[in-house]
Amino acid sequence: MSRRQVVVDYGLCESNAICMGINPEVFHVDDDDNLFILKPDITAETEHDVAEAVRRCPRQALAIVDD
């Protein structure tokens, strides 16, 4: 069974933290402006927020993939 995950293209990411503002349990930008995906597996609870973060990312650095 495949899993859906959120991934980041660090070459595009500006660490502007819009994604963290949408869901800080999934996305975290630390004090050094590094983005971490804390919960990459998409669940029913995070699906809407992750899709919104992907849509609103100004650099289109986030994507949803099937594992």
Buried (B, 14 or more C-beta within 10 A) or exposed (E): EEEBBBBBEEEEBEBBBBBBEBBEEBBBBEEEEEBEBEBBEBEEEBEEBBBBBBEEBEEEBBEBEEE
